[in-house]
């Protein structure tokens, strides 16, 4: 297992200094895969200044237009948010999130995503994740700075990794023989296919977005493997073929 397989994704970051601070937080905990989704100001001298000794993490950061592109190859996606949302997900403690991410990183890239400073992640962002993680804080004021949240959760990842594997494994990627998990892009293709078929058989009618949302939640909880996802896609294709036949 390797922390190099854990991706930190900052979504629509407003202040460039927070990007640099997040890069520094990551490097101190053995993380190096930083992705930025539609940052307001990057690259920036301010982000370079705040990165301090982590300029390598910053210079290797990849920039994407959308979150779905940034996590398309990831199998376990955890969204950091301070509160429940309209589209809620199973909630993990920081320790549980670290365990899920470290476990998933045995076989593929995984992602921990953070929203913009002012509003946090949108529901459309959160629906792409499998879990959400909330950092326990003062209930009267629980809004952490983004870089502080990155530092806190990066530390949990580091602690879990060291407790199970020791520091020698930090930067040596290894993919062990574990059940293969589908990527985020694979999951989204399943949802699109499922929605098409449900509309075709008139199970899903217009303005039934809540039904699809619940189905997304169900699949997310089930955590299907690649094999199981292929079985589901095969069932959907069989339904399509059956529905296209001329029957009396």
VEXPASE-763648 format. One record per residue (C-alpha): residue in three letters; residue number from 0; chain; z, y, x. Coordinates in Angstrom, 1 decimal. Last residue first. Example, Ala and Ser with C-alpha at 12.3 -4.5 7.8 and 13.67 -1.06 7.14 Angstrom:
BEGIN
resn->SER	resi->1	chain->A	zz->7.1	yy->-1.1	xx->13.7
resn->ALA	resi->0	chain->A	zz->7.8	yy->-4.5	xx->12.3
END
This chain:
BEGIN
resn->UNK	resi->247	chain->A	zz->-29.0	yy->-10.0	xx->-47.7
resn->UNK	resi->246	chain->A	zz->-28.6	yy->-9.3	xx->-44.0
resn->UNK	resi->245	chain->A	zz->-31.0	yy->-7.5	xx->-41.7
resn->UNK	resi->244	chain->A	zz->-29.3	yy->-7.5	xx->-38.3
resn->UNK	resi->243	chain->A	zz->-28.2	yy->-4.2	xx->-36.7
resn->UNK	resi->242	chain->A	zz->-24.5	yy->-4.7	xx->-37.7
resn->UNK	resi->241	chain->A	zz->-24.3	yy->-8.0	xx->-35.9
resn->UNK	resi->240	chain->A	zz->-25.7	yy->-6.5	xx->-32.7
resn->UNK	resi->239	chain->A	zz->-23.3	yy->-3.5	xx->-32.9
resn->UNK	resi->238	chain->A	zz->-20.3	yy->-5.8	xx->-33.5
resn->UNK	resi->237	chain->A	zz->-21.4	yy->-7.9	xx->-30.5
resn->UNK	resi->236	chain->A	zz->-21.6	yy->-4.8	xx->-28.4
resn->UNK	resi->235	chain->A	zz->-18.1	yy->-3.8	xx->-29.4
resn->UNK	resi->234	chain->A	zz->-16.7	yy->-7.2	xx->-28.6
resn->UNK	resi->233	chain->A	zz->-18.4	yy->-7.1	xx->-25.2
resn->UNK	resi->232	chain->A	zz->-16.8	yy->-3.7	xx->-24.5
resn->UNK	resi->231	chain->A	zz->-13.4	yy->-5.2	xx->-25.4
resn->UNK	resi->230	chain->A	zz->-14.0	yy->-8.1	xx->-23.1
resn->UNK	resi->229	chain->A	zz->-15.1	yy->-5.7	xx->-20.3
resn->UNK	resi->228	chain->A	zz->-11.8	yy->-3.8	xx->-20.7
resn->UNK	resi->227	chain->A	zz->-9.9	yy->-7.1	xx->-20.4
resn->UNK	resi->226	chain->A	zz->-11.7	yy->-8.0	xx->-17.2
resn->UNK	resi->225	chain->A	zz->-11.2	yy->-4.5	xx->-15.8
resn->UNK	resi->224	chain->A	zz->-7.5	yy->-4.7	xx->-16.6
resn->UNK	resi->223	chain->A	zz->-6.0	yy->-3.3	xx->-19.8
resn->UNK	resi->222	chain->A	zz->-2.9	yy->-1.0	xx->-19.7
resn->UNK	resi->221	chain->A	zz->-1.8	yy->-1.8	xx->-23.2
resn->UNK	resi->220	chain->A	zz->0.0	yy->1.6	xx->-23.6
resn->UNK	resi->219	chain->A	zz->-3.2	yy->3.4	xx->-22.7
resn->UNK	resi->218	chain->A	zz->-5.2	yy->1.3	xx->-25.2
resn->UNK	resi->217	chain->A	zz->-2.7	yy->2.2	xx->-28.0
resn->UNK	resi->216	chain->A	zz->-2.7	yy->5.9	xx->-27.1
resn->UNK	resi->215	chain->A	zz->-6.4	yy->6.1	xx->-27.2
resn->UNK	resi->214	chain->A	zz->-6.3	yy->4.3	xx->-30.6
resn->UNK	resi->213	chain->A	zz->-3.8	yy->6.9	xx->-31.8
resn->UNK	resi->212	chain->A	zz->-6.1	yy->9.7	xx->-30.7
resn->UNK	resi->211	chain->A	zz->-9.1	yy->8.1	xx->-32.3
resn->UNK	resi->210	chain->A	zz->-7.2	yy->8.0	xx->-35.6
resn->UNK	resi->209	chain->A	zz->-6.1	yy->11.6	xx->-35.2
resn->UNK	resi->208	chain->A	zz->-9.7	yy->12.7	xx->-34.9
resn->UNK	resi->207	chain->A	zz->-10.5	yy->11.6	xx->-38.4
resn->UNK	resi->206	chain->A	zz->-12.4	yy->14.7	xx->-39.4
resn->UNK	resi->205	chain->A	zz->-15.6	yy->12.8	xx->-40.0
resn->UNK	resi->204	chain->A	zz->-15.2	yy->9.1	xx->-40.9
resn->UNK	resi->203	chain->A	zz->-14.1	yy->6.2	xx->-38.8
resn->UNK	resi->202	chain->A	zz->-14.4	yy->2.8	xx->-40.4
resn->UNK	resi->201	chain->A	zz->-17.9	yy->3.5	xx->-41.4
resn->UNK	resi->200	chain->A	zz->-19.4	yy->0.6	xx->-39.4
resn->UNK	resi->199	chain->A	zz->-21.4	yy->3.0	xx->-37.4
resn->UNK	resi->198	chain->A	zz->-18.5	yy->5.5	xx->-37.1
resn->UNK	resi->197	chain->A	zz->-16.3	yy->2.7	xx->-35.7
resn->UNK	resi->196	chain->A	zz->-19.1	yy->1.7	xx->-33.3
resn->UNK	resi->195	chain->A	zz->-19.6	yy->5.2	xx->-31.9
resn->UNK	resi->194	chain->A	zz->-15.9	yy->5.8	xx->-31.5
resn->UNK	resi->193	chain->A	zz->-15.4	yy->2.5	xx->-29.6
resn->UNK	resi->192	chain->A	zz->-18.3	yy->3.3	xx->-27.2
resn->UNK	resi->191	chain->A	zz->-16.9	yy->6.8	xx->-26.5
resn->UNK	resi->190	chain->A	zz->-13.4	yy->5.3	xx->-26.0
resn->UNK	resi->189	chain->A	zz->-14.7	yy->2.5	xx->-23.7
resn->UNK	resi->188	chain->A	zz->-16.7	yy->5.0	xx->-21.6
resn->UNK	resi->187	chain->A	zz->-13.5	yy->7.1	xx->-21.2
resn->UNK	resi->186	chain->A	zz->-11.7	yy->4.0	xx->-19.9
resn->UNK	resi->185	chain->A	zz->-14.4	yy->3.3	xx->-17.3
resn->UNK	resi->184	chain->A	zz->-14.3	yy->6.9	xx->-16.2
resn->UNK	resi->183	chain->A	zz->-10.6	yy->6.8	xx->-15.8
resn->UNK	resi->182	chain->A	zz->-11.0	yy->3.7	xx->-13.6
resn->UNK	resi->181	chain->A	zz->-10.4	yy->0.2	xx->-14.8
resn->UNK	resi->180	chain->A	zz->-7.6	yy->-1.9	xx->-13.1
resn->UNK	resi->179	chain->A	zz->-8.2	yy->-4.9	xx->-10.9
resn->UNK	resi->178	chain->A	zz->-5.3	yy->-7.3	xx->-11.0
resn->UNK	resi->177	chain->A	zz->-3.7	yy->-7.3	xx->-7.5
resn->UNK	resi->176	chain->A	zz->-5.0	yy->-8.7	xx->-4.2
resn->UNK	resi->175	chain->A	zz->-4.0	yy->-6.0	xx->-1.9
resn->UNK	resi->174	chain->A	zz->-5.9	yy->-2.8	xx->-1.0
resn->UNK	resi->173	chain->A	zz->-4.6	yy->-1.4	xx->2.3
resn->UNK	resi->172	chain->A	zz->-4.9	yy->2.2	xx->3.4
resn->UNK	resi->171	chain->A	zz->-2.9	yy->2.9	xx->6.6
resn->UNK	resi->170	chain->A	zz->-1.3	yy->6.4	xx->6.3
resn->UNK	resi->169	chain->A	zz->2.2	yy->5.6	xx->5.2
resn->UNK	resi->168	chain->A	zz->2.5	yy->1.9	xx->6.2
resn->UNK	resi->167	chain->A	zz->4.6	yy->2.5	xx->9.3
resn->UNK	resi->166	chain->A	zz->7.2	yy->4.5	xx->7.3
resn->UNK	resi->165	chain->A	zz->8.9	yy->1.6	xx->5.6
resn->UNK	resi->164	chain->A	zz->7.5	yy->-0.7	xx->2.9
resn->UNK	resi->163	chain->A	zz->9.7	yy->-0.8	xx->-0.1
resn->UNK	resi->162	chain->A	zz->12.3	yy->1.9	xx->0.4
resn->UNK	resi->161	chain->A	zz->9.8	yy->4.0	xx->2.3
resn->UNK	resi->160	chain->A	zz->7.3	yy->4.0	xx->-0.6
resn->UNK	resi->159	chain->A	zz->9.9	yy->4.8	xx->-3.2
resn->UNK	resi->158	chain->A	zz->11.3	yy->7.6	xx->-1.2
resn->UNK	resi->157	chain->A	zz->7.8	yy->9.1	xx->-0.4
resn->UNK	resi->156	chain->A	zz->6.8	yy->9.0	xx->-4.1
resn->UNK	resi->155	chain->A	zz->10.0	yy->10.6	xx->-5.1
resn->UNK	resi->154	chain->A	zz->9.5	yy->13.3	xx->-2.5
resn->UNK	resi->153	chain->A	zz->5.9	yy->13.9	xx->-3.7
resn->UNK	resi->152	chain->A	zz->7.4	yy->14.4	xx->-7.2
resn->UNK	resi->151	chain->A	zz->9.9	yy->17.1	xx->-6.1
resn->UNK	resi->150	chain->A	zz->7.4	yy->18.8	xx->-3.8
resn->UNK	resi->149	chain->A	zz->4.6	yy->19.0	xx->-6.4
resn->UNK	resi->148	chain->A	zz->7.1	yy->20.3	xx->-8.9
resn->UNK	resi->147	chain->A	zz->8.2	yy->23.0	xx->-6.5
resn->UNK	resi->146	chain->A	zz->4.6	yy->23.9	xx->-5.8
resn->UNK	resi->145	chain->A	zz->4.0	yy->24.3	xx->-9.5
resn->UNK	resi->144	chain->A	zz->7.0	yy->26.5	xx->-10.0
resn->UNK	resi->143	chain->A	zz->9.5	yy->24.8	xx->-12.3
resn->UNK	resi->142	chain->A	zz->10.0	yy->25.7	xx->-15.9
resn->UNK	resi->141	chain->A	zz->13.2	yy->24.1	xx->-17.2
resn->UNK	resi->140	chain->A	zz->15.2	yy->27.2	xx->-18.2
resn->UNK	resi->139	chain->A	zz->17.8	yy->26.5	xx->-21.0
resn->UNK	resi->138	chain->A	zz->17.3	yy->22.7	xx->-20.6
resn->UNK	resi->137	chain->A	zz->18.3	yy->23.0	xx->-16.9
resn->UNK	resi->136	chain->A	zz->16.1	yy->20.5	xx->-15.2
resn->UNK	resi->135	chain->A	zz->15.0	yy->16.8	xx->-15.3
resn->UNK	resi->134	chain->A	zz->11.4	yy->16.5	xx->-14.0
resn->UNK	resi->133	chain->A	zz->9.1	yy->15.3	xx->-16.7
resn->UNK	resi->132	chain->A	zz->6.4	yy->12.7	xx->-16.1
resn->UNK	resi->131	chain->A	zz->3.6	yy->12.0	xx->-18.5
resn->UNK	resi->130	chain->A	zz->1.7	yy->8.7	xx->-18.7
resn->UNK	resi->129	chain->A	zz->-1.8	yy->7.2	xx->-19.1
resn->UNK	resi->128	chain->A	zz->-3.6	yy->10.5	xx->-18.4
resn->UNK	resi->127	chain->A	zz->-6.9	yy->11.7	xx->-19.8
resn->UNK	resi->126	chain->A	zz->-5.2	yy->12.9	xx->-23.1
resn->UNK	resi->125	chain->A	zz->-3.1	yy->15.2	xx->-20.9
resn->UNK	resi->124	chain->A	zz->-6.1	yy->17.4	xx->-20.0
resn->UNK	resi->123	chain->A	zz->-7.3	yy->17.8	xx->-23.5
resn->UNK	resi->122	chain->A	zz->-3.7	yy->18.6	xx->-24.6
resn->UNK	resi->121	chain->A	zz->-3.8	yy->21.5	xx->-22.1
resn->UNK	resi->120	chain->A	zz->-1.8	yy->21.3	xx->-18.9
resn->UNK	resi->119	chain->A	zz->0.7	yy->24.1	xx->-18.0
resn->UNK	resi->118	chain->A	zz->0.5	yy->27.5	xx->-19.6
resn->UNK	resi->117	chain->A	zz->1.1	yy->30.1	xx->-16.9
resn->UNK	resi->116	chain->A	zz->1.2	yy->28.1	xx->-13.7
resn->UNK	resi->115	chain->A	zz->-1.8	yy->26.0	xx->-14.3
resn->UNK	resi->114	chain->A	zz->-1.4	yy->22.2	xx->-14.8
resn->UNK	resi->113	chain->A	zz->-0.3	yy->19.4	xx->-12.4
resn->UNK	resi->112	chain->A	zz->-1.9	yy->16.0	xx->-12.1
resn->UNK	resi->111	chain->A	zz->-0.7	yy->12.9	xx->-10.2
resn->UNK	resi->110	chain->A	zz->-3.6	yy->10.5	xx->-9.5
resn->UNK	resi->109	chain->A	zz->-4.2	yy->7.0	xx->-8.4
resn->UNK	resi->108	chain->A	zz->-6.9	yy->5.6	xx->-6.1
resn->UNK	resi->107	chain->A	zz->-7.3	yy->1.8	xx->-6.1
resn->UNK	resi->106	chain->A	zz->-5.7	yy->-1.6	xx->-5.4
resn->UNK	resi->105	chain->A	zz->-2.2	yy->-1.1	xx->-3.9
resn->UNK	resi->104	chain->A	zz->-2.2	yy->2.5	xx->-5.2
resn->UNK	resi->103	chain->A	zz->-1.3	yy->1.3	xx->-8.6
resn->UNK	resi->102	chain->A	zz->2.1	yy->0.1	xx->-7.5
resn->UNK	resi->101	chain->A	zz->2.8	yy->3.4	xx->-5.7
resn->UNK	resi->100	chain->A	zz->1.8	yy->5.4	xx->-8.8
resn->UNK	resi->99	chain->A	zz->3.8	yy->3.3	xx->-11.2
resn->UNK	resi->98	chain->A	zz->6.9	yy->3.3	xx->-8.9
resn->UNK	resi->97	chain->A	zz->6.7	yy->7.0	xx->-8.3
resn->UNK	resi->96	chain->A	zz->6.4	yy->7.7	xx->-12.0
resn->UNK	resi->95	chain->A	zz->9.5	yy->5.6	xx->-12.7
resn->UNK	resi->94	chain->A	zz->11.5	yy->7.6	xx->-10.2
resn->UNK	resi->93	chain->A	zz->10.2	yy->10.9	xx->-11.6
resn->UNK	resi->92	chain->A	zz->11.3	yy->9.7	xx->-15.0
resn->UNK	resi->91	chain->A	zz->8.5	yy->8.5	xx->-17.2
resn->UNK	resi->90	chain->A	zz->7.3	yy->9.6	xx->-20.7
resn->UNK	resi->89	chain->A	zz->4.9	yy->7.4	xx->-22.6
resn->UNK	resi->88	chain->A	zz->2.2	yy->9.8	xx->-23.8
resn->UNK	resi->87	chain->A	zz->2.1	yy->12.6	xx->-26.4
resn->UNK	resi->86	chain->A	zz->-0.9	yy->14.3	xx->-27.8
resn->UNK	resi->85	chain->A	zz->0.7	yy->17.2	xx->-29.6
resn->UNK	resi->84	chain->A	zz->2.8	yy->17.8	xx->-26.5
resn->UNK	resi->83	chain->A	zz->6.2	yy->16.8	xx->-25.2
resn->UNK	resi->82	chain->A	zz->7.7	yy->19.2	xx->-22.6
resn->UNK	resi->81	chain->A	zz->7.9	yy->20.0	xx->-18.9
resn->UNK	resi->80	chain->A	zz->4.6	yy->18.4	xx->-17.9
resn->UNK	resi->79	chain->A	zz->3.4	yy->16.4	xx->-14.9
resn->UNK	resi->78	chain->A	zz->0.5	yy->14.1	xx->-15.9
resn->UNK	resi->77	chain->A	zz->0.3	yy->10.6	xx->-14.5
resn->UNK	resi->76	chain->A	zz->-3.0	yy->8.9	xx->-14.0
resn->UNK	resi->75	chain->A	zz->-3.2	yy->5.2	xx->-12.9
resn->UNK	resi->74	chain->A	zz->-6.8	yy->3.9	xx->-12.4
resn->UNK	resi->73	chain->A	zz->-8.5	yy->6.6	xx->-10.5
resn->UNK	resi->72	chain->A	zz->-12.3	yy->6.7	xx->-9.9
resn->UNK	resi->71	chain->A	zz->-13.0	yy->9.4	xx->-12.5
resn->UNK	resi->70	chain->A	zz->-10.0	yy->11.5	xx->-11.6
resn->UNK	resi->69	chain->A	zz->-11.6	yy->14.7	xx->-10.3
resn->UNK	resi->68	chain->A	zz->-14.6	yy->14.3	xx->-12.6
resn->UNK	resi->67	chain->A	zz->-12.4	yy->14.1	xx->-15.7
resn->UNK	resi->66	chain->A	zz->-10.5	yy->17.1	xx->-14.6
resn->UNK	resi->65	chain->A	zz->-13.5	yy->19.3	xx->-14.6
resn->UNK	resi->64	chain->A	zz->-15.4	yy->21.6	xx->-12.3
resn->UNK	resi->63	chain->A	zz->-14.2	yy->19.9	xx->-9.1
resn->UNK	resi->62	chain->A	zz->-13.0	yy->21.1	xx->-5.7
resn->UNK	resi->61	chain->A	zz->-12.1	yy->18.7	xx->-2.9
resn->UNK	resi->60	chain->A	zz->-9.3	yy->19.5	xx->-0.5
resn->UNK	resi->59	chain->A	zz->-10.1	yy->18.6	xx->3.2
resn->UNK	resi->58	chain->A	zz->-9.4	yy->22.1	xx->4.4
resn->UNK	resi->57	chain->A	zz->-6.1	yy->22.3	xx->2.6
resn->UNK	resi->56	chain->A	zz->-4.8	yy->18.9	xx->3.9
resn->UNK	resi->55	chain->A	zz->-5.8	yy->20.0	xx->7.4
resn->UNK	resi->54	chain->A	zz->-4.2	yy->23.4	xx->7.0
resn->UNK	resi->53	chain->A	zz->-0.8	yy->21.7	xx->6.5
resn->UNK	resi->52	chain->A	zz->1.0	yy->23.4	xx->9.3
resn->UNK	resi->51	chain->A	zz->1.4	yy->26.7	xx->7.3
resn->UNK	resi->50	chain->A	zz->-0.1	yy->26.0	xx->3.8
resn->UNK	resi->49	chain->A	zz->1.2	yy->29.4	xx->2.6
resn->UNK	resi->48	chain->A	zz->-1.0	yy->31.4	xx->4.9
resn->UNK	resi->47	chain->A	zz->-4.1	yy->29.3	xx->4.2
resn->UNK	resi->46	chain->A	zz->-3.6	yy->29.7	xx->0.5
resn->UNK	resi->45	chain->A	zz->-3.2	yy->33.4	xx->0.9
resn->UNK	resi->44	chain->A	zz->-6.4	yy->33.6	xx->3.1
resn->UNK	resi->43	chain->A	zz->-8.3	yy->32.1	xx->0.1
resn->UNK	resi->42	chain->A	zz->-10.6	yy->29.3	xx->-0.6
resn->UNK	resi->41	chain->A	zz->-10.1	yy->29.3	xx->-3.5
resn->UNK	resi->40	chain->A	zz->-9.2	yy->31.8	xx->-6.2
resn->UNK	resi->39	chain->A	zz->-9.2	yy->30.8	xx->-9.9
resn->UNK	resi->38	chain->A	zz->-9.2	yy->27.1	xx->-9.2
resn->UNK	resi->37	chain->A	zz->-11.6	yy->25.0	xx->-11.4
resn->UNK	resi->36	chain->A	zz->-10.0	yy->21.6	xx->-10.7
resn->UNK	resi->35	chain->A	zz->-8.5	yy->21.2	xx->-7.2
resn->UNK	resi->34	chain->A	zz->-8.1	yy->17.9	xx->-5.4
resn->UNK	resi->33	chain->A	zz->-5.6	yy->17.1	xx->-2.7
resn->UNK	resi->32	chain->A	zz->-5.6	yy->13.7	xx->-0.9
resn->UNK	resi->31	chain->A	zz->-3.1	yy->14.1	xx->2.0
resn->UNK	resi->30	chain->A	zz->0.3	yy->12.7	xx->1.0
resn->UNK	resi->29	chain->A	zz->2.9	yy->11.7	xx->3.7
resn->UNK	resi->28	chain->A	zz->5.8	yy->13.6	xx->2.2
resn->UNK	resi->27	chain->A	zz->5.7	yy->16.7	xx->4.4
resn->UNK	resi->26	chain->A	zz->2.0	yy->16.8	xx->4.0
resn->UNK	resi->25	chain->A	zz->2.2	yy->17.1	xx->0.2
resn->UNK	resi->24	chain->A	zz->4.7	yy->20.0	xx->0.2
resn->UNK	resi->23	chain->A	zz->2.4	yy->21.8	xx->2.6
resn->UNK	resi->22	chain->A	zz->-0.6	yy->21.3	xx->0.4
resn->UNK	resi->21	chain->A	zz->1.4	yy->22.4	xx->-2.6
resn->UNK	resi->20	chain->A	zz->2.4	yy->25.6	xx->-0.8
resn->UNK	resi->19	chain->A	zz->-1.2	yy->26.3	xx->0.0
resn->UNK	resi->18	chain->A	zz->-2.3	yy->25.8	xx->-3.6
resn->UNK	resi->17	chain->A	zz->0.6	yy->27.9	xx->-4.8
resn->UNK	resi->16	chain->A	zz->-0.6	yy->30.7	xx->-2.6
resn->UNK	resi->15	chain->A	zz->-4.0	yy->30.7	xx->-4.3
resn->UNK	resi->14	chain->A	zz->-2.3	yy->31.8	xx->-7.6
resn->UNK	resi->13	chain->A	zz->-4.1	yy->30.8	xx->-10.8
resn->UNK	resi->12	chain->A	zz->-4.5	yy->27.0	xx->-10.5
resn->UNK	resi->11	chain->A	zz->-7.0	yy->25.7	xx->-13.0
resn->UNK	resi->10	chain->A	zz->-5.8	yy->22.0	xx->-12.5
resn->UNK	resi->9	chain->A	zz->-4.0	yy->20.9	xx->-9.4
resn->UNK	resi->8	chain->A	zz->-4.7	yy->17.2	xx->-8.7
resn->UNK	resi->7	chain->A	zz->-2.6	yy->15.2	xx->-6.2
resn->UNK	resi->6	chain->A	zz->-4.2	yy->11.9	xx->-5.2
resn->UNK	resi->5	chain->A	zz->-2.3	yy->8.8	xx->-4.1
resn->UNK	resi->4	chain->A	zz->-4.4	yy->6.4	xx->-2.0
resn->UNK	resi->3	chain->A	zz->-3.3	yy->8.1	xx->1.2
resn->UNK	resi->2	chain->A	zz->0.2	yy->7.0	xx->0.2
resn->UNK	resi->1	chain->A	zz->-0.8	yy->3.5	xx->1.2
resn->UNK	resi->0	chain->A	zz->0.0	yy->0.0	xx->0.0
END
